[in-house]
Amino acid sequence: MYLSNRVQTLAESQTIAMARKSRDLAAQGVNIISLTLGEPDFNTPDVIKQAAKKAIDDNFSFYTHVSGYVELRQAICGKFLRDNQLEFTPDEIVVSTGAKQSIANAVMCMLNPGDEVIVPAPYWVTYSEILKLAEAKPVLVNTSIENDFKMTPQQLQQAITSKTRMMIFSSPCNPTGSVYSEKELSALADVIKQYKELYVVSDEIYEHINFVGKHASIAHIAGMKERTVVINGVSKGFAMTGWRGGIMAAPKWIAQACDKMQGQFTSATCSITQKAMFAAMHLSAETTYPMRDAFKRRRDLVVKALNNIKGFKCNNPDGAFYVFPDVSYFFGKKHNDKVITNATDLCMYILEEAAVSMVPGAAFGDDNCLRISYATSEEKLSEAIARIKQAVEKLS
Ligand SMILES: Cc1ncc(COP(=O)(O)O)c(C=O)c1O
């Protein structure tokens, strides 16, 4: 057996690993409530499904342009103008098989071995692994719950060296649900603009799941569009995780490089998915409000219930569908012979004791916390939190 060093140093996605463990327990008959997964529990809107069915009947079944067929890229430009007041042309858009591939394209095209990349922590697990594949160096900037898990301009400034080439972050954020305001982004941009060779990858996949009002893109700040790669897609906002449709909007020279990279790896994404994305791009942001409002109700329920458990410290997430409570209060406590030394132990303890699965914060760069996804029904959420409460009250 011979595997490359590249794949051997790559970590398996912890979210997927925990989900697998819960499935194994469920197969043994345990009634597991899973709070691990990162996808909306809603169906894709009918108008999108109809567009895909029509595409099949119309035999829209051939290879398209690697970056997506041109009318789709035009529609994406329309979406950026309408929702984000950003003016792009179709040759600055690359459609991919998901935001994940768009991020991989950007990282592979823009970084050389040894280049440093600023990653505010907690961060989405995939960032650090894709950076590793590119042999770039993630420079983690730790944020804390006191600051709503947001990086300050001072922290950013301190992390920049002569080797820094990129900053990558998500807002709304997975795993914290934090949302940077335009003012906060502008303060970060003031630092970034001092460095000619520093680019931003702005992951805006949760744009439509935002409880504070209008989404702010760092690309919208004066002087930033030419040094920002905007990542978006249809997975979260339109409940289309399985369709695999990602979007990048970037300066043309970056988009062209990504088109070349993607042309060798996957070519264009599925032609039927592209037609579905075309329909999604014509839906106004308002169509996503019912799902967003359901997530907001669940956010309120979960945060309130968790704050009623002694030892759980939550921020009030402004977007996405995750809460990231600090559980360090439990470190050093035990039940029977089970001692909790970190959040990973606590996750495992709760899975075994209460049959509720969550993802340890270590996977996102913070082992004081754990990630709870509230992409499930209010009934299940209430039941899960009651079980968690019972389990942790046994720790002393
Ligand atoms: C922050 C973030 N970016 C990107 C993605 C991937 O999205 P896609 O399904 O479009 O690849 C996810 C999915 O969990 C995510 O949480």
The ligand as an SDF file (V2000), in Angstrom:
LIG
                    3D

 16 16  0  0  0  0  0  0  0  0999 V2000
  -18.3120   28.1780    5.7190 C   0  0  0  0  0  0  0  0  0  0  0  0
  -18.6340   27.1780    4.6650 C   0  0  0  0  0  0  0  0  0  0  0  0
  -18.1570   27.3740    3.4280 N   0  0  0  0  0  0  0  0  0  0  0  0
  -18.4180   26.5090    2.4390 C   0  0  0  0  0  0  0  0  0  0  0  0
  -19.1830   25.3710    2.6560 C   0  0  0  0  0  0  0  0  0  0  0  0
  -19.3900   24.4090    1.5230 C   0  0  0  0  0  0  0  0  0  0  0  0
  -20.4610   24.7090    0.7350 O   0  0  0  0  0  0  0  0  0  0  0  0
  -20.7610   23.8990   -0.5980 P   0  0  0  0  0  0  0  0  0  0  0  0
  -21.8150   22.9060   -0.2840 O   0  0  0  0  0  0  0  0  0  0  0  0
  -21.2520   24.9370   -1.5620 O   0  0  0  0  0  0  0  0  0  0  0  0
  -19.4950   23.2700   -1.0610 O   0  0  0  0  0  0  0  0  0  0  0  0
  -19.6950   25.1230    3.9140 C   0  0  0  0  0  0  0  0  0  0  0  0
  -20.4820   23.8990    4.1850 C   0  0  0  0  0  0  0  0  0  0  0  0
  -20.6040   23.4200    5.2830 O   0  0  0  0  0  0  0  0  0  0  0  0
  -19.4210   26.0510    4.9560 C   0  0  0  0  0  0  0  0  0  0  0  0
  -19.8890   25.8630    6.1850 O   0  0  0  0  0  0  0  0  0  0  0  0
  1  2  1  0
  2  3  1  0
  2 15  2  0
  3  4  2  0
  4  5  1  0
  5  6  1  0
  5 12  2  0
  6  7  1  0
  7  8  1  0
  8  9  2  0
  8 10  1  0
  8 11  1  0
 12 13  1  0
 12 15  1  0
 13 14  2  0
 15 16  1  0
M  END
$$$$
